[in-house]
């Protein structure tokens, strides 16, 4: 079997999430030029250039998804470091939470308190179970 030349740095840099999609095109051309092949059960099966080019949009789409995830994660990390509150806003104000704890302390049922504040039982139980 003839020795295949190694792929250039374009291939290794294309796997990095910070690389640009333009790195993929030289890699595709190089794969086509090398005549990449794989062995299957029936013998030698050639990978033709059109097969590589047909798969390119999938690689680019995955690359873009990876970039999107990376940007989202860095944005969330930055927001947390700035002390911003993440997630859904609370349905009850701090005063209402205090009143809920008071009503529960007087013996009022969770369902009755939920009806009084027009919220769910689960919200009342979260307030009850949270540290004051």
Secondary structure, DSSP 4 states (H G I P E B T S, - for coil): -PPPPPP-HHHHHHTSTTS-THHHHHHHHHHHHHT-EEEETTEEEE--HHHHHHHHHHHHHHHHHHHHHHHHHHHHHHHHHTTPPPSSPPSS-HHHHHHHHHHHHTT--HHHHHHHTTS-HHHHHHHHHS--
